[in-house]
Amino acid sequence: MKRVLTVTISALVLSGCSWCLPPGTPPEGNIVDNIPQGIADTIMDYRSAVDYYINELVRETMLHCAGEEVFIDADRSTERAAGFVLSKSGELSGVKAGNAAQKKPRLISRYIDGKHWQMELLSSAGKSLWKRTITIRK
């Protein structure tokens, strides 16, 4: 009895769920347009964006450049905030702001179209290690 039950359940599992599909052929193309929302679609106020960037940068600097100096390459509107984000994340990962004289990792911070704040961490070789864009709610 156990063997018959095991074989029956195994056959049902291996056959998949085709027995519960409706009859006929499926329509062409996508059935559901489910576009995943990325961080670029996230809307935050300025303070929440700063907190988010600190949390993200702690993880990324610990993975890629813990204890190193990082050059901040920021536009005028995000320079102060980028320095704050780097200093707060550096309290845990050991990174600190450095100068551009030597090849070092770079933290790029820019406002795009006056409403999207983008930050990117580049390796000393210029490879992108991390990049996020957040829409700032006014």
CYANA upper distance limits for C-alpha pairs under 8 A (distance plus 0.5 A):
  1 MET  CA      5 LEU  CA      6.73
  2 LYS  CA      6 THR  CA      6.55
  3 ARG  CA      7 VAL  CA      6.59
  4 VAL  CA      8 THR  CA      6.58
  5 LEU  CA      9 ILE  CA      6.62
  6 THR  CA     10 SER  CA      6.49
  7 VAL  CA     11 ALA  CA      6.55
  8 THR  CA     12 LEU  CA      6.79
  9 ILE  CA     13 VAL  CA      6.65
 10 SER  CA     14 LEU  CA      6.49
 11 ALA  CA     15 SER  CA      6.45
 12 LEU  CA     16 GLY  CA      7.12
 13 VAL  CA     17 CYS  CA      8.30
 17 CYS  CA     21 LEU  CA      7.67
 27 PRO  CA     31 ILE  CA      7.64
 37 GLN  CA     41 ASP  CA      6.49
 37 GLN  CA     42 THR  CA      8.30
 38 GLY  CA     42 THR  CA      7.49
 39 ILE  CA    132 ARG  CA      7.14
 39 ILE  CA    133 THR  CA      6.81
 39 ILE  CA    134 ILE  CA      6.80
 40 ALA  CA    132 ARG  CA      7.41
 40 ALA  CA    133 THR  CA      5.27
 40 ALA  CA    134 ILE  CA      5.71
 40 ALA  CA    135 THR  CA      7.27
 41 ASP  CA    134 ILE  CA      7.51
 41 ASP  CA    135 THR  CA      7.46
 42 THR  CA    134 ILE  CA      6.26
 42 THR  CA    135 THR  CA      6.64
 43 ILE  CA    134 ILE  CA      6.72
 43 ILE  CA    135 THR  CA      5.25
 43 ILE  CA    136 ILE  CA      6.35
 43 ILE  CA    137 ARG  CA      6.59
 44 MET  CA     48 SER  CA      6.43
 44 MET  CA     49 ALA  CA      6.34
 44 MET  CA    134 ILE  CA      7.49
 44 MET  CA    135 THR  CA      6.86
 44 MET  CA    136 ILE  CA      5.83
 44 MET  CA    137 ARG  CA      6.07
 45 ASP  CA     49 ALA  CA      6.75
 45 ASP  CA    136 ILE  CA      5.94
 45 ASP  CA    137 ARG  CA      5.34
 45 ASP  CA    138 LYS  CA      7.34
 46 TYR  CA     50 VAL  CA      6.83
 46 TYR  CA    136 ILE  CA      6.46
 46 TYR  CA    137 ARG  CA      7.58
 47 ARG  CA     51 ASP  CA      6.83
 48 SER  CA     52 TYR  CA      6.54
 49 ALA  CA     53 TYR  CA      6.61
 49 ALA  CA    134 ILE  CA      7.55
 49 ALA  CA    136 ILE  CA      7.99
 50 VAL  CA     54 ILE  CA      6.71
 50 VAL  CA     81 ALA  CA      7.88
 50 VAL  CA     85 VAL  CA      7.12
 51 ASP  CA     55 ASN  CA      6.84
 51 ASP  CA     85 VAL  CA      8.45
 52 TYR  CA     56 GLU  CA      6.70
 53 TYR  CA     57 LEU  CA      6.35
 53 TYR  CA     85 VAL  CA      7.16
 54 ILE  CA     58 VAL  CA      6.63
 54 ILE  CA     85 VAL  CA      5.67
 54 ILE  CA     86 LEU  CA      7.68
 54 ILE  CA     88 LYS  CA      7.09
 54 ILE  CA     89 SER  CA      5.86
 55 ASN  CA     59 ARG  CA      7.25
 55 ASN  CA     89 SER  CA      7.59
 56 GLU  CA     60 GLU  CA      6.82
 57 LEU  CA     61 THR  CA      6.28
 57 LEU  CA     85 VAL  CA      8.31
 57 LEU  CA     86 LEU  CA      7.96
 57 LEU  CA     89 SER  CA      6.58
 58 VAL  CA     62 MET  CA      6.60
 58 VAL  CA     89 SER  CA      5.22
 58 VAL  CA     90 GLY  CA      7.50
 58 VAL  CA     92 LEU  CA      7.16
 58 VAL  CA     93 SER  CA      6.42
 59 ARG  CA     63 LEU  CA      6.79
 59 ARG  CA     93 SER  CA      8.37
 60 GLU  CA     64 HIS  CA      6.56
 60 GLU  CA     65 CYS  CA      8.36
 60 GLU  CA    129 LEU  CA      8.22
 60 GLU  CA    130 TRP  CA      7.52
 61 THR  CA     65 CYS  CA      5.45
 61 THR  CA     66 ALA  CA      5.88
 61 THR  CA     93 SER  CA      6.74
 61 THR  CA     95 VAL  CA      7.64
 62 MET  CA     66 ALA  CA      5.09
 62 MET  CA     93 SER  CA      5.66
 64 HIS  CA    123 SER  CA      8.39
 64 HIS  CA    129 LEU  CA      8.13
 65 CYS  CA     95 VAL  CA      7.82
 65 CYS  CA    105 PRO  CA      7.95
 66 ALA  CA     93 SER  CA      5.83
 66 ALA  CA     94 GLY  CA      6.25
 66 ALA  CA     95 VAL  CA      6.37
 67 GLY  CA     93 SER  CA      6.84
 67 GLY  CA     94 GLY  CA      4.67
 67 GLY  CA     95 VAL  CA      5.11
 67 GLY  CA     96 LYS  CA      7.99
 68 GLU  CA     94 GLY  CA      7.52
 68 GLU  CA     95 VAL  CA      5.53
 68 GLU  CA     96 LYS  CA      7.24
 68 GLU  CA    104 LYS  CA      8.50
 69 GLU  CA     95 VAL  CA      6.08
 69 GLU  CA     96 LYS  CA      5.46
 69 GLU  CA     97 ALA  CA      6.00
 69 GLU  CA     98 GLY  CA      5.50
 69 GLU  CA    104 LYS  CA      7.19
 69 GLU  CA    105 PRO  CA      7.75
 70 VAL  CA     95 VAL  CA      7.12
 70 VAL  CA     96 LYS  CA      6.49
 70 VAL  CA     97 ALA  CA      5.53
 70 VAL  CA     98 GLY  CA      5.84
 70 VAL  CA     99 ASN  CA      8.26
 70 VAL  CA    104 LYS  CA      6.45
 70 VAL  CA    105 PRO  CA      5.51
 70 VAL  CA    106 ARG  CA      5.88
 70 VAL  CA    107 LEU  CA      7.16
 71 PHE  CA     97 ALA  CA      6.20
 71 PHE  CA     98 GLY  CA      5.45
 71 PHE  CA     99 ASN  CA      6.02
 71 PHE  CA    100 ALA  CA      6.30
 71 PHE  CA    104 LYS  CA      7.00
 71 PHE  CA    105 PRO  CA      6.78
 71 PHE  CA    106 ARG  CA      5.17
 71 PHE  CA    107 LEU  CA      6.65
 72 ILE  CA     79 GLU  CA      8.33
 72 ILE  CA     82 ALA  CA      7.74
 72 ILE  CA     83 GLY  CA      7.63
 72 ILE  CA     97 ALA  CA      7.16
 72 ILE  CA     98 GLY  CA      7.99
 72 ILE  CA     99 ASN  CA      8.44
 72 ILE  CA    106 ARG  CA      6.31
 72 ILE  CA    107 LEU  CA      5.39
 72 ILE  CA    108 ILE  CA      6.70
 72 ILE  CA    109 SER  CA      8.25
 73 ASP  CA     79 GLU  CA      8.28
 73 ASP  CA    106 ARG  CA      7.12
 73 ASP  CA    107 LEU  CA      6.38
 73 ASP  CA    108 ILE  CA      5.22
 73 ASP  CA    109 SER  CA      6.90
 74 ALA  CA     78 THR  CA      6.52
 74 ALA  CA     79 GLU  CA      5.40
 74 ALA  CA     82 ALA  CA      7.57
 74 ALA  CA    107 LEU  CA      8.21
 74 ALA  CA    108 ILE  CA      6.02
 74 ALA  CA    109 SER  CA      5.03
 74 ALA  CA    110 ARG  CA      6.44
 75 ASP  CA     79 GLU  CA      6.23
 75 ASP  CA    109 SER  CA      7.11
 75 ASP  CA    110 ARG  CA      6.10
 75 ASP  CA    111 TYR  CA      8.03
 76 ARG  CA     80 ARG  CA      8.43
 77 SER  CA    110 ARG  CA      8.20
 77 SER  CA    111 TYR  CA      7.71
 78 THR  CA     82 ALA  CA      6.42
 78 THR  CA    109 SER  CA      6.74
 78 THR  CA    110 ARG  CA      6.76
 78 THR  CA    111 TYR  CA      7.54
 79 GLU  CA     83 GLY  CA      6.77
 79 GLU  CA    109 SER  CA      7.72
 80 ARG  CA     84 PHE  CA      6.82
 81 ALA  CA     85 VAL  CA      6.61
 82 ALA  CA     86 LEU  CA      6.60
 82 ALA  CA    107 LEU  CA      8.47
 82 ALA  CA    109 SER  CA      6.92
 83 GLY  CA     87 SER  CA      6.57
 83 GLY  CA     97 ALA  CA      7.96
 84 PHE  CA     88 LYS  CA      6.60
 85 VAL  CA     89 SER  CA      6.59
 86 LEU  CA     90 GLY  CA      6.32
 86 LEU  CA     95 VAL  CA      7.97
 86 LEU  CA     96 LYS  CA      7.36
 86 LEU  CA     97 ALA  CA      7.64
 87 SER  CA     91 GLU  CA      7.01
 87 SER  CA     95 VAL  CA      8.13
 87 SER  CA     96 LYS  CA      6.78
 87 SER  CA     97 ALA  CA      7.87
 88 LYS  CA     92 LEU  CA      8.17
 89 SER  CA     93 SER  CA      6.82
 89 SER  CA     94 GLY  CA      8.42
 89 SER  CA     95 VAL  CA      8.02
 90 GLY  CA     94 GLY  CA      5.12
 90 GLY  CA     95 VAL  CA      4.92
 90 GLY  CA     96 LYS  CA      6.29
 91 GLU  CA     95 VAL  CA      8.06
100 ALA  CA    104 LYS  CA      7.82
103 LYS  CA    124 SER  CA      5.89
103 LYS  CA    125 ALA  CA      8.15
104 LYS  CA    123 SER  CA      7.54
104 LYS  CA    124 SER  CA      4.97
105 PRO  CA    121 LEU  CA      7.60
105 PRO  CA    122 LEU  CA      6.00
105 PRO  CA    123 SER  CA      4.98
105 PRO  CA    124 SER  CA      4.84
105 PRO  CA    125 ALA  CA      8.33
105 PRO  CA    126 GLY  CA      8.26
106 ARG  CA    121 LEU  CA      6.25
106 ARG  CA    122 LEU  CA      5.57
106 ARG  CA    123 SER  CA      7.09
106 ARG  CA    124 SER  CA      7.56
107 LEU  CA    119 MET  CA      7.46
107 LEU  CA    120 GLU  CA      6.23
107 LEU  CA    121 LEU  CA      5.13
107 LEU  CA    122 LEU  CA      6.91
108 ILE  CA    118 GLN  CA      8.43
108 ILE  CA    119 MET  CA      5.95
108 ILE  CA    120 GLU  CA      5.54
108 ILE  CA    121 LEU  CA      6.83
108 ILE  CA    122 LEU  CA      8.24
109 SER  CA    117 TRP  CA      7.82
109 SER  CA    118 GLN  CA      6.26
109 SER  CA    119 MET  CA      4.96
109 SER  CA    120 GLU  CA      7.12
110 ARG  CA    117 TRP  CA      6.36
110 ARG  CA    118 GLN  CA      5.82
110 ARG  CA    119 MET  CA      7.04
111 TYR  CA    115 LYS  CA      7.00
111 TYR  CA    116 HIS  CA      6.01
111 TYR  CA    117 TRP  CA      5.08
111 TYR  CA    118 GLN  CA      6.72
112 ILE  CA    116 HIS  CA      5.50
112 ILE  CA    117 TRP  CA      6.77
112 ILE  CA    118 GLN  CA      7.64
115 LYS  CA    135 THR  CA      6.26
115 LYS  CA    136 ILE  CA      6.01
115 LYS  CA    137 ARG  CA      8.19
116 HIS  CA    133 THR  CA      6.83
116 HIS  CA    134 ILE  CA      6.00
116 HIS  CA    135 THR  CA      4.86
116 HIS  CA    136 ILE  CA      6.49
117 TRP  CA    133 THR  CA      6.05
117 TRP  CA    134 ILE  CA      5.80
117 TRP  CA    135 THR  CA      6.78
117 TRP  CA    136 ILE  CA      7.33
118 GLN  CA    131 LYS  CA      7.82
118 GLN  CA    132 ARG  CA      6.20
118 GLN  CA    133 THR  CA      4.70
118 GLN  CA    134 ILE  CA      6.93
119 MET  CA    131 LYS  CA      6.26
119 MET  CA    132 ARG  CA      6.11
119 MET  CA    133 THR  CA      7.04
120 GLU  CA    128 SER  CA      7.58
120 GLU  CA    129 LEU  CA      8.02
120 GLU  CA    130 TRP  CA      6.06
120 GLU  CA    131 LYS  CA      4.69
120 GLU  CA    132 ARG  CA      7.03
121 LEU  CA    128 SER  CA      6.58
121 LEU  CA    129 LEU  CA      6.01
121 LEU  CA    130 TRP  CA      5.67
121 LEU  CA    131 LYS  CA      6.93
122 LEU  CA    126 GLY  CA      5.87
122 LEU  CA    127 LYS  CA      5.84
122 LEU  CA    128 SER  CA      5.01
122 LEU  CA    129 LEU  CA      5.98
122 LEU  CA    130 TRP  CA      7.75
123 SER  CA    127 LYS  CA      5.66
123 SER  CA    128 SER  CA      6.91
123 SER  CA    129 LEU  CA      6.95
